């Protein structure tokens, strides 16, 4: 049985960089064959600093995906406006883009609910014990 490889800072950075570049967990560990997701997951659970870095990497991956969506939308707009796509193909592409966008929005809301979830649209105001928040309307 091969000896378990230790997670070095360099290896952790390499894994986190791939995640931030939008690679899935499966893709990351197909690229890095010398370490496993199971071992990395155990390290994440036991190391709060590594977990925070992992969360930041996932958020960066979300930003990258959303940026790529914007690029694809612009490209599709140009093709439709220039007439490069016939109306049926254009409608199919628009429908496909809607599905991809909805999926990425859902994924973003699950991976970073504070930033992209429905609660991100809600404003919560709280006062404290000594100075409670008072709102009044004057006529």
N, C-alpha and C positions, 0 to 999 in steps of 0.2 A: 504494500500500500504506500503510495507516494506521500511524502511529508507535506503538510499543509503550509502554503506560502504565507508569510507574514505580510500584512498590509502596511506598506511603507507610505510615507507622505507623498512621494513621487507617484506611486501607483494610485493612491487615492485621488490625487490631483488629475491624473490621466483619466480615471473613471468619471470624475465629476465634470471634466471638460467635455467628454463625449456626451454626457447627459445634457449639458448646457447647449451643445450643438444640435440637440433635438433627436439624438439616437434613443431608441427604446432600450429597456433593460436587456432584452434578449440580444439586440444588436451590439450593445456594449460588451457583453460577455462572450459574444462570438468573435469580436475583435481582440479582446483581452482573454486569451484562453488559459492564462496561467493563474487566474483567480476566478472564484465563482460568485454568483449572486447570493447564494446562501451564506457564504462567509462574509460577504460585504454587508448583507442585511444584519447579521449578528453584530458587526462592528457599528453599524448605524444605531442599533438599539442600545448599545453600551456606551456610545460616545456622543454626548450632546453637541459638541462642536462640529463633529463630522455630520451629524444630522442637520444642523443649521446650514452647513455648506451644501448638503444634498438638496435641501428645500430651496435654497437660492439658485442652485443649478437648474432645478425643475422650473422655477419662475423665469429664468433666462430662456429656457427652452420654449416656454409658452410665448414669451415676447417674440422670439424668433419665428415661431409658427404663425403668429398673428401678422407679423411683418411680411412673411411669405404669402399669406392670404391676400394682403393688400397689393402686393406685386402682381399676383395672378389676376386679381380683379381688374387692375389697370390694363394688363395685357389683353384680357378678354374684352374690355371696353373698346380698346383700340381696334381689335379684330372685327368687332361688330360694327363700329362706326365706319371703318374703311371698306366694309362689304366683303372682307375676306371669308366670312362665314355666311352660308346661305341661311335663311330664316329658321328652318327646321334645326339645323346643326347649332345655330346660335341659341335657340330656345333650350335645346338639350344641354348645352354647355352652361347656360344660366341655371338650369335646374340642378345640374351636378354641382355647380359652385355653391348653390344654396345648401345642399346637403353637406358638403365639406365644411362650409362656414358654421352651420348649426352644430356639427360634430365637434369642431374645434372650440366653439364657444362653450359647449357642454364640458369638454375635457378641461378647458381653462377654469371653469367654475368649480370643478371637482378638485383640481390640483392646487388652486389658489383662490379659495372661496372668499377670503377677505378682499381680494383685489378684483376678481372677475365675477363673483357670485351675485345673486340678487340682493344680498345684504349689503353689498358695496354701494348700492344705490340708495340705501336708507341712511338717514342722518339721525344720530342719537345724541341728545343733549342731556347732561346730568349736572345737577348742582351738587354741592357738598353740604355737610351737616351745618357748618357755620354760615354759609352763604348759599341758601337754596336758590335754584333757578326760578325766577318769577317772570311770567310773560303777561303783559296787560295791553289792552287796546284802549286808546283814548278817542273820544268823539270830537 
